[in-house]
Amino acid sequence: MASKRQNTGAVKTKGAKSQQPLEQGDKQQQGASEDDVHQALIQGSSDLAPWLVPELERSLGLFDAGRLHHALLLSGRTGLGKSFLAMALARALLCDLNQGGGGGGSPTSAAQRPCGECKSCRLTAAGNHPDMRLLGPNKAGERGEIVVDTVRGLIEFLHLSAQLGGTKVAVIVPCDRLNRSAANSLLKTLEEPPEGVFLILATGRPGRLPATVRSRCTIHQLPSPRLDEAQLWLSGHHNLSSEKLRQALVLCGGMPFSAHNMLHQHGLDRLEALLQQLHRLSAGGDPIKEAQMWQDNPHVLAEMLTAVIAELLRRKHGGSMLGMLPAALSERLADATPLDSLHQVFEQITAHRRHLEQPLQGRLAAEAIFIDLSTALWGRAARSSL
């Protein structure tokens, strides 16, 4: 059963359920629960995005030649699809077409795996394969961390014999959530895993991993798709105009999975609301009042304002505009704001985004963001709420 290519350039995988608009690592920004993300990853995707296919084929080629490293770190920007690639690779390594797994001369083409029809593929699609584990943050983890007890349970699992014979696979996403104790407990397994064990880690923030973890993995840096390639893929999932699709991609830094999630959650409507707020703030509006609508989604606010300020900085530096902002608003904001102030507020919002990874009252976070924005762009602090 050779894989089929659709008109969007995606590779169809038989037996997998329809794609969920989630990627691990984006859940805080998109408001998805850990259980939602894990269910989406376990169910898998009916089509692997075309920019991910070469890496899957490359890894399976190494596996067939017996040269795939036992610890693989997939790195790339958040929203690229790393987690779905990790799961696709895990399913392919466990596919019965490997004739027992372990690599070393399987005659099956990389394009045929995962086949989606064998016993192993059916089990992985249902989330019930006895030789695969998906590890991520859960309710036991403080501050969204992967804790040491979870990793110890994984290590015990990996040292058991494979129930279906051959390969065992563990997927850890996002692996930068491993706390220090959990990372340290994983080191020996990363260095000397049991026979037939593969660990697939994925993150958009490899710098947050301890150097001792990174040094024990083979790092595969995934390239970002071209904007036209990402837009073509996105058009297969959303019946929107090219202008709207491009606007969503620009807002998400060109990352298609992030744009996919945003469109499912009416992100362009939120952008329009934010632009109206900028109009009001520029005319003397109150940042405390404007922050109220974002108290449940401060992550989205921070992401959108980062993209807005980046557009203004491009205009200031004479770069090409990407069309995210209306021309009149872009011109007015850029012309009225000193370059240093734009850089200042960009750094401040970036700092807010980092802090939002920890539990924080949403309204206070949104207020702080709008106060910094108003102070930097218009030199005004918030009005008293009393």
WOHUHU-V687612 format. One record per helix or strand. SS is the DSSP state (H for helix, E for strand). FROM is the first residue (numbers start at 0). LEN is the number of residues. If there is no record, write none. Layout:
((SS;FROM;LEN) (SS;FROM;LEN))
This chain:
((E;3;2) (E;10;2) (H;26;4) (H;33;10) (E;46;2) (H;49;15) (E;70;5) (H;81;13) (H;95;3) (H;109;3) (H;118;8) (E;131;4) (H;141;3) (E;145;1) (H;147;11) (E;167;6) (H;174;3) (E;177;1) (H;179;12) (E;196;7) (H;205;3) (H;210;4) (E;217;4) (H;226;9) (H;241;10) (H;255;9) (H;266;16) (H;286;8) (H;297;19) (H;326;10) (H;338;17) (H;361;17))
